Amino acid sequence: MTEKHTLEQCKTELTAELLFKEEVPRIVQKLAASCANGVCFDHVGPEPIPSKEIVVDIVKRVKRILYPGYFVHARLEKFNLDYYLGQEATELFEIMSEQVALALRHDCIRHDLPCVHCEETGKRATINFMQYLPRLRLLLATDVRAAYQGDPAAKSYDEIIFSYPGLFAVTVQRMAHHLFEQQIPLIPRIMTEYAHSVTGIDIHPGAHVGESFFIDHGTGVVIGETTEIGDRVRLYQGVTLGALSLPRDAGDLLREKKRHPTIQDDVIIYSGATILGGNTVIGARSVIGGNVWLTESVPPDSRVILKTPELIHSRKS
């Protein structure tokens, strides 16, 4: 290929590139117009908004406090434990109180709500949350022990804390639930959806979960907002604790209603089971077999299983 031919080809490509780039301003105009018509969704305006990335960072910071020494690069010794926790707690307070204030202010401005003194309320909510952390550590210790007792494959508590997706999902849900109970908008759901994206376990921050809770394997578990779970409950992968089929306008009609089941103490629910409905109660010490579909209550000490299917064995021809 001659030098002249190469030059002409480059000019042609540059001309084509300029023609393509001329389309960009027109695309931008259409995108901007779509933000003005009220049909699509955007966040253009004076309202502040929390940062999803910072909320995820908060989850990681809280996890370092809840499980000291597990999720840090440096070795943690007893002589520097107070310093370590003090530094983590101070940074957590500053970062978290700002994000909570942003979430509160966002709702106030966005929805024209009465003033709740966002900065002060954000600091108070964060301190309330941090005061809960010692109790949360004790609660999570029951979850770790439940996992060890319920899973013969678990070789140590360390293995569970480092690697079990069920414990991580429950840890995040328990911290998010406390904020949810304080009626902090946005942040609790960002937290639990982060855990959902990492583990495949979807636990709404509004769900009430008792102590010694164990989710084995966990992928595909769904626990709805108004679910109530007692103590020492064990779930396996693919379990759904959900709502019954809802009409199109159910969002507004049922938003504050109990829509999800109640699971009493010491219940075991095996993989693939689906339990639906706000009036459905699974009585204490019951066992729900795999792939069972339940929309009605069962009394305590029940055993609910599917009839064994007919298996057909045949030789290959």
C-alpha positions as CSV (number, residue, x, y, z in Angstrom):
1,M,0.0,0.0,0.0
2,T,1.4,3.4,-1.1
3,E,1.9,6.2,1.3
4,K,-0.5,8.4,-0.7
5,H,-3.2,5.7,-0.5
6,T,-2.7,5.3,3.3
7,L,-3.1,9.1,3.8
8,E,-6.3,9.2,1.8
9,Q,-7.7,6.3,3.8
10,C,-6.9,8.1,7.1
11,K,-8.6,11.2,5.8
12,T,-11.7,9.2,5.0
13,E,-11.8,7.5,8.4
14,L,-11.4,10.9,10.1
15,T,-14.3,12.3,8.1
16,A,-16.5,9.4,9.0
17,E,-15.5,9.8,12.7
18,L,-16.5,13.5,12.6
19,L,-19.9,12.6,11.1
20,F,-20.5,10.1,13.9
21,K,-19.5,12.6,16.6
22,E,-21.9,15.1,15.2
23,E,-24.7,12.8,16.3
24,V,-23.6,13.0,20.0
25,P,-25.1,16.5,20.7
26,R,-28.4,15.4,19.2
27,I,-28.5,12.3,21.4
28,V,-27.6,14.4,24.4
29,Q,-30.5,16.8,23.6
30,K,-32.9,13.9,23.4
31,L,-31.6,12.5,26.7
32,A,-32.0,15.8,28.4
33,A,-35.5,16.2,27.0
34,S,-36.4,12.8,28.5
35,C,-35.5,14.1,31.9
36,A,-37.9,17.0,31.5
37,N,-41.1,15.1,30.4
38,G,-41.7,13.4,33.8
39,V,-42.1,10.0,32.2
40,C,-38.6,8.6,32.8
41,F,-36.7,8.6,36.1
42,D,-33.8,10.8,37.0
43,H,-32.3,12.6,40.0
44,V,-31.7,16.0,38.6
45,G,-32.3,18.8,41.0
46,P,-31.3,20.3,44.4
47,E,-32.1,17.2,46.5
48,P,-29.0,15.5,47.9
49,I,-28.7,11.7,47.7
50,P,-26.7,9.1,49.6
51,S,-23.8,7.4,47.8
52,K,-24.3,3.7,47.2
53,E,-20.5,3.2,47.2
54,I,-20.2,4.9,50.6
55,V,-23.0,2.8,52.0
56,V,-21.3,-0.3,50.8
57,D,-18.1,1.0,52.5
58,I,-20.1,1.5,55.7
59,V,-21.2,-2.2,55.6
60,K,-17.6,-3.2,55.3
61,R,-16.6,-0.9,58.2
62,V,-19.3,-2.2,60.4
63,K,-18.3,-5.8,59.6
64,R,-14.7,-5.0,60.7
65,I,-16.1,-3.8,64.0
66,L,-18.4,-6.7,64.5
67,Y,-15.7,-9.2,63.7
68,P,-12.5,-7.6,65.0
69,G,-9.3,-8.9,63.4
70,Y,-11.0,-10.9,60.6
71,F,-11.2,-8.4,57.8
72,V,-8.1,-6.3,58.3
73,H,-4.7,-6.6,56.6
74,A,-2.6,-5.9,59.8
75,R,-2.6,-8.2,62.7
76,L,-4.8,-7.1,65.6
77,E,-3.4,-7.6,69.2
78,K,-5.1,-7.1,72.5
79,F,-2.9,-4.2,73.4
80,N,-4.1,-2.2,70.4
81,L,-7.7,-3.3,70.4
82,D,-9.1,-0.1,72.0
83,Y,-7.1,2.0,69.6
84,Y,-8.3,0.0,66.6
85,L,-12.0,0.0,67.6
86,G,-11.8,3.7,68.6
87,Q,-10.4,4.6,65.2
88,E,-12.9,2.5,63.3
89,A,-15.9,3.8,65.4
90,T,-14.9,7.4,65.0
91,E,-14.6,7.1,61.2
92,L,-17.8,5.2,61.1
93,F,-19.7,7.9,63.0
94,E,-18.5,10.6,60.7
95,I,-19.2,8.8,57.5
96,M,-22.4,7.2,58.5
97,S,-24.0,10.2,60.1
98,E,-23.4,12.2,56.9
99,Q,-25.1,9.5,54.7
100,V,-28.0,9.2,57.0
101,A,-28.5,13.0,57.0
102,L,-28.4,12.9,53.2
103,A,-31.0,10.2,53.1
104,L,-33.3,12.1,55.4
105,R,-32.8,15.4,53.6
106,H,-33.4,13.7,50.3
107,D,-36.8,12.5,51.4
108,C,-37.7,15.8,53.0
109,I,-37.0,17.8,49.9
110,R,-38.1,15.3,47.4
111,H,-41.4,14.6,49.0
112,D,-42.0,18.0,50.7
113,L,-42.1,16.5,54.2
114,P,-41.9,18.4,57.5
115,C,-38.4,19.2,58.7
116,V,-36.8,16.5,60.8
117,H,-33.5,18.4,61.4
118,C,-31.5,16.1,59.2
119,E,-28.0,16.7,60.6
120,E,-29.0,16.2,64.2
121,T,-31.3,13.3,63.4
122,G,-28.5,11.7,61.3
123,K,-26.1,11.9,64.2
124,R,-28.6,10.6,66.7
125,A,-29.6,7.7,64.5
126,T,-26.0,6.8,63.9
127,I,-25.2,6.9,67.7
128,N,-28.3,4.7,68.3
129,F,-27.0,2.3,65.7
130,M,-23.5,2.2,67.2
131,Q,-24.9,1.7,70.7
132,Y,-26.6,-1.4,69.3
133,L,-23.3,-2.9,68.0
134,P,-22.3,-4.7,71.3
135,R,-25.7,-6.4,71.4
136,L,-25.5,-7.2,67.7
137,R,-22.1,-8.9,68.2
138,L,-23.7,-11.2,70.8
139,L,-26.6,-11.9,68.5
140,L,-24.3,-12.7,65.6
141,A,-22.3,-15.0,67.8
142,T,-25.5,-17.1,68.1
143,D,-25.7,-17.2,64.3
144,V,-22.1,-18.4,64.0
145,R,-22.7,-21.1,66.6
146,A,-25.9,-22.2,64.8
147,A,-24.0,-22.5,61.6
148,Y,-21.3,-24.6,63.2
149,Q,-23.8,-26.9,64.9
150,G,-26.1,-27.2,61.9
151,D,-23.5,-27.9,59.2
152,P,-21.1,-30.9,59.6
153,A,-19.0,-29.5,56.8
154,A,-18.0,-26.5,58.9
155,K,-14.5,-27.1,60.3
156,S,-14.3,-24.0,62.5
157,Y,-16.0,-20.8,63.5
158,D,-13.3,-18.9,61.5
159,E,-14.3,-20.7,58.3
160,I,-17.9,-19.6,58.9
161,I,-17.1,-16.0,59.5
162,F,-14.7,-15.8,56.6
163,S,-16.7,-17.6,54.0
164,Y,-20.3,-18.5,54.7
165,P,-22.7,-16.4,52.5
166,G,-25.6,-17.0,54.9
167,L,-23.8,-15.4,57.8
168,F,-22.7,-12.4,55.7
169,A,-26.3,-11.9,54.4
170,V,-27.7,-12.2,58.0
171,T,-25.0,-9.8,59.3
172,V,-25.9,-7.2,56.8
173,Q,-29.7,-7.7,57.3
174,R,-29.3,-7.3,61.1
175,M,-27.5,-4.0,60.8
176,A,-29.9,-2.8,58.1
177,H,-32.9,-3.8,60.2
178,H,-31.9,-1.5,63.0
179,L,-31.8,1.4,60.6
180,F,-35.1,0.3,59.1
181,E,-36.6,0.3,62.6
182,Q,-35.4,3.9,63.0
183,Q,-37.2,4.7,59.7
184,I,-34.1,5.7,57.9
185,P,-34.9,5.8,54.2
186,L,-32.9,4.3,51.3
187,I,-29.8,3.1,53.3
188,P,-31.2,-0.1,54.8
189,R,-32.3,-1.4,51.3
190,I,-29.0,-0.4,49.7
191,M,-27.3,-2.5,52.4
192,T,-29.4,-5.6,51.9
193,E,-29.4,-5.4,48.2
194,Y,-25.6,-5.2,48.3
195,A,-25.6,-8.5,50.3
196,H,-28.1,-9.9,47.9
197,S,-25.8,-9.1,44.9
198,V,-22.8,-10.8,46.7
199,T,-24.5,-13.9,48.1
200,G,-27.7,-14.5,46.1
201,I,-29.6,-14.3,49.4
202,D,-32.4,-11.6,49.5
203,I,-33.5,-10.7,53.0
204,H,-35.6,-7.5,53.2
205,P,-34.3,-5.1,56.0
206,G,-37.9,-5.1,57.5
207,A,-37.9,-8.8,58.2
208,H,-37.8,-9.7,61.9
209,V,-35.2,-12.5,62.5
210,G,-34.6,-14.2,65.8
211,E,-31.4,-15.5,67.3
212,S,-29.4,-18.5,66.2
213,F,-30.5,-18.2,62.6
214,F,-28.8,-20.3,60.0
215,I,-29.1,-20.3,56.2
216,D,-27.2,-23.3,54.7
217,H,-25.8,-22.7,51.2
218,G,-28.2,-19.9,50.7
219,T,-28.4,-19.2,47.0
220,G,-31.9,-18.2,46.0
221,V,-33.3,-17.6,49.5
222,V,-35.9,-14.9,49.5
223,I,-37.3,-13.4,52.8
224,G,-39.9,-10.7,52.4
225,E,-40.4,-7.5,54.3
226,T,-43.0,-8.5,56.9
227,T,-41.7,-12.0,57.6
228,E,-41.3,-12.9,61.2
229,I,-38.7,-15.6,62.1
230,G,-38.3,-17.1,65.5
231,D,-35.2,-18.4,67.3
232,R,-33.1,-21.4,66.1
233,V,-34.6,-21.5,62.6
234,R,-32.7,-23.2,59.8
235,L,-33.3,-22.6,56.1
236,Y,-31.7,-24.2,53.0
237,Q,-31.1,-22.9,49.6
238,G,-33.9,-21.8,47.4
239,V,-36.4,-21.2,50.2
240,T,-39.0,-18.4,49.6
241,L,-40.8,-16.7,52.4
242,G,-43.0,-14.5,50.3
243,A,-46.3,-12.9,49.6
244,L,-49.3,-14.3,47.8
245,S,-50.0,-13.1,44.2
246,L,-51.0,-9.5,44.4
247,P,-53.2,-7.2,42.2
248,R,-51.7,-4.5,40.1
249,D,-52.6,-1.7,42.6
250,A,-51.4,-3.8,45.6
251,G,-48.4,-1.6,46.2
252,D,-50.4,1.2,47.8
253,L,-53.2,-1.0,49.3
254,L,-50.9,-3.5,51.1
255,R,-47.8,-1.5,51.8
256,E,-48.3,-1.4,55.6
257,K,-50.0,-4.8,55.8
258,K,-48.5,-8.1,56.9
259,R,-47.9,-10.0,53.6
260,H,-45.3,-12.6,54.5
261,P,-45.4,-15.7,56.7
262,T,-44.5,-16.2,60.4
263,I,-41.9,-18.9,61.2
264,Q,-41.9,-20.0,64.8
265,D,-39.0,-21.3,66.9
266,D,-36.9,-24.3,65.9
267,V,-38.4,-24.8,62.4
268,I,-36.4,-26.4,59.6
269,I,-37.2,-25.5,56.0
270,Y,-35.5,-27.6,53.3
271,S,-34.4,-26.5,49.9
272,G,-36.8,-25.2,47.3
273,A,-39.8,-24.8,49.8
274,T,-42.1,-21.9,49.1
275,I,-44.2,-20.5,52.0
276,L,-46.5,-17.6,51.2
277,G,-49.0,-15.2,52.8
278,G,-49.2,-12.9,55.8
279,N,-51.6,-15.2,57.6
280,T,-49.5,-18.3,57.2
281,V,-47.9,-19.5,60.4
282,I,-45.4,-22.4,60.6
283,G,-45.7,-23.8,64.1
284,A,-42.7,-24.3,66.3
285,R,-40.5,-27.3,65.8
286,S,-42.0,-28.1,62.4
287,V,-40.1,-29.5,59.5
288,I,-41.0,-28.4,56.0
289,G,-39.7,-30.7,53.2
290,G,-38.0,-29.7,50.0
291,N,-40.1,-28.2,47.2
292,V,-43.2,-28.0,49.4
293,W,-45.6,-25.2,48.4
294,L,-47.6,-23.8,51.4
295,T,-50.2,-21.1,51.6
296,E,-51.8,-22.2,54.9
297,S,-50.7,-22.5,58.5
298,V,-49.4,-25.7,60.0
299,P,-49.5,-26.5,63.8
300,P,-46.5,-26.9,66.0
301,D,-44.5,-30.2,65.6
302,S,-45.8,-30.8,62.0
303,R,-43.9,-32.6,59.3
304,V,-44.9,-31.5,55.8
305,I,-43.4,-33.3,52.8
306,L,-44.3,-34.1,49.3
307,K,-45.4,-37.6,48.4
308,T,-42.5,-39.6,47.0
309,P,-42.8,-39.3,43.2
310,E,-42.9,-42.4,41.0
311,L,-39.5,-43.2,39.6
312,I,-39.2,-45.0,36.3
313,H,-36.1,-47.1,35.6
314,S,-35.4,-48.4,32.2
315,R,-32.4,-49.8,30.3
316,K,-30.9,-47.9,27.5
317,S,-31.9,-49.5,24.2
